[in-house]
Amino acid sequence: MRYLSTPPAIPAGALAASPQPVLTAPDGLALRPWTTDDAPVFLAAYRDPEIRHWHTRQPTTEDQVRTWFDGYRRSWLDETGASWAVTRDSVEVLGRIAISGVNLDDGVCGCGYWVLPAARGRGVASRALTALSAWALGGAGFHRLYLDHSTRNRASCRVATKAGFRLEGTKRSDAVHADGRHDMHLHARIRGDT
């Protein structure tokens, strides 16, 4: 049993009461839940050197990817996170975007993303992050979204800034990548930011 001195920002059960939403973004982008048919493209994404470099948790088989997808569905039902395929017209997968570390009491969660090589440099990640933010800070009821990335990942920094996530600081030696420890930039966007 939880004892709070203030009411939760998002009541327990509010997210899971509905199916995970499909979100839209400009230029035909749609963020939809992953399907088992997406397993090959998801696995192939983790063969890309950039994605491998910045994401230390990597699947090795399509069966493992399908297990991850099952975990994503459970996370939505448990209200601990969610993951979407970033697509063109709900068909062609261009990337991934997710929320994690959901704290319903405080209305806070983290965000993460990657984009396939063919979709990079076109604003796909920033449009997807903007659409996710509009839903999360709007109808979903979150108050604060945050994300972090290696200070060496300039592309991710541009995505965050373009999507309205202000740089709040640097977390020194906060993450381990294949090439060692990295300082991490912390960005956040709160309800009411313009």
C-alpha positions in Angstrom: 0.0 0.0 0.0 1.3 3.5 -0.9 0.8 6.5 1.3 1.2 9.8 -0.5 0.8 13.3 1.0 -0.3 14.5 -2.5 -2.5 12.8 -5.0 -0.7 11.0 -7.9 -0.2 13.1 -11.0 -1.6 10.2 -13.0 -3.9 7.8 -11.3 -2.9 4.1 -11.4 -4.7 2.4 -14.2 -5.2 5.5 -16.3 -2.8 4.5 -19.0 -3.5 0.7 -19.1 -7.3 1.4 -19.2 -6.9 2.0 -23.0 -4.8 0.3 -25.7 -1.4 1.8 -26.3 -2.2 4.7 -28.7 -1.1 5.2 -32.3 0.4 8.7 -32.5 0.7 10.8 -35.6 3.4 13.3 -36.6 3.8 15.6 -39.7 4.7 14.2 -43.1 3.0 10.9 -42.7 4.8 9.6 -39.6 2.9 7.3 -37.3 4.1 5.9 -34.0 2.4 2.5 -33.5 3.0 -0.5 -31.2 5.5 -3.1 -32.5 4.1 -6.2 -34.1 5.7 -9.6 -34.5 6.2 -8.8 -38.3 8.6 -6.0 -37.3 11.1 -8.4 -35.7 13.4 -8.7 -38.8 13.8 -4.9 -39.3 14.2 -4.4 -35.5 17.0 -6.9 -35.4 18.6 -5.5 -38.5 18.6 -2.0 -36.9 21.0 -3.3 -34.2 23.5 -4.3 -36.8 23.9 -0.6 -37.7 27.2 0.7 -36.1 25.6 3.9 -34.9 22.8 2.2 -33.1 25.1 -0.4 -31.7 27.5 2.3 -30.4 24.9 4.3 -28.5 22.6 1.5 -27.3 24.3 -1.1 -25.1 21.4 -3.5 -24.8 21.1 -5.3 -28.1 19.0 -8.3 -29.3 20.8 -11.1 -31.1 17.9 -13.2 -32.6 14.4 -12.6 -33.9 13.1 -14.8 -31.1 14.8 -12.4 -28.6 13.2 -9.4 -30.4 9.7 -11.0 -30.1 10.4 -11.5 -26.4 11.3 -7.8 -26.1 8.0 -7.0 -27.9 6.1 -9.1 -25.4 7.9 -7.1 -22.7 6.9 -3.9 -24.3 3.2 -5.0 -24.2 3.6 -6.0 -20.5 5.2 -2.6 -19.7 2.2 -0.8 -21.1 -0.2 -2.9 -19.1 2.0 -2.5 -16.0 2.3 1.2 -16.7 6.1 1.2 -16.5 6.9 2.1 -20.1 6.0 1.8 -23.8 7.7 1.4 -27.1 6.6 2.5 -30.5 7.7 1.8 -34.0 8.3 5.1 -35.8 6.8 4.4 -39.3 5.9 6.0 -42.5 2.1 5.6 -42.9 2.1 2.9 -40.2 4.0 0.5 -42.6 7.6 1.2 -43.3 9.6 1.2 -40.0 12.0 4.2 -39.7 12.9 4.0 -36.1 12.0 3.4 -32.5 10.8 5.7 -29.7 10.0 4.8 -26.1 9.2 5.9 -22.6 10.6 4.2 -19.6 11.1 4.7 -15.9 7.4 5.8 -15.6 6.6 7.4 -12.3 2.8 7.9 -12.1 3.0 9.6 -8.7 5.2 12.4 -9.9 4.1 12.3 -13.6 7.6 11.8 -14.9 9.2 9.5 -17.4 12.3 9.1 -19.6 12.4 9.0 -23.4 14.7 7.2 -25.8 14.9 6.8 -29.6 16.9 5.6 -32.6 16.4 6.0 -36.3 17.5 3.7 -39.1 20.3 4.9 -41.4 18.1 5.6 -44.4 15.8 7.9 -42.4 18.5 10.0 -40.7 19.0 13.7 -41.4 15.3 14.1 -42.3 13.9 15.2 -39.0 12.2 11.9 -38.3 13.5 11.5 -34.7 12.6 15.1 -33.7 9.1 14.9 -35.3 8.5 11.6 -33.5 9.8 12.9 -30.2 7.6 16.0 -30.6 4.5 13.9 -31.2 5.3 11.6 -28.2 5.8 14.7 -26.1 2.5 16.2 -27.1 0.7 13.0 -26.1 2.6 12.4 -22.9 2.4 16.0 -21.6 -1.2 16.3 -22.9 -3.8 13.6 -22.7 -1.5 11.1 -20.9 -1.0 13.6 -18.0 2.7 13.6 -17.5 4.4 16.7 -16.2 8.0 16.1 -17.0 9.8 14.1 -19.7 13.6 13.6 -19.7 16.2 12.0 -21.8 19.9 11.6 -21.7 22.6 10.9 -24.3 26.3 10.7 -24.5 27.9 14.1 -24.8 29.7 12.7 -27.9 26.3 12.0 -29.6 25.8 15.3 -31.3 22.9 14.0 -33.5 20.9 13.0 -30.4 21.6 16.4 -28.8 20.2 18.1 -31.9 17.1 15.9 -31.9 16.4 16.7 -28.2 16.9 20.4 -28.7 14.7 20.5 -31.8 11.9 18.7 -30.0 11.9 21.3 -27.2 14.0 19.4 -24.6 16.2 21.9 -22.8 19.7 20.9 -21.8 19.8 20.8 -18.0 23.3 19.7 -17.4 26.0 17.0 -17.7 26.0 13.8 -15.7 29.7 13.0 -15.4 30.9 9.4 -16.3 27.3 8.2 -16.1 27.1 5.5 -18.7 29.2 2.7 -20.1 29.4 2.2 -23.9 31.5 -0.3 -25.8 34.3 2.3 -25.9 34.2 3.1 -22.2 32.5 5.5 -19.8 30.7 8.5 -21.2 29.5 11.8 -19.7 25.8 12.2 -20.5 23.8 15.3 -21.3 20.4 15.5 -19.5 17.6 17.2 -21.3 14.0 17.7 -20.2 10.7 19.1 -21.3 7.9 20.0 -18.9 4.3 20.7 -19.4 4.0 24.4 -20.4 7.4 24.6 -22.2 7.0 26.4 -25.5 
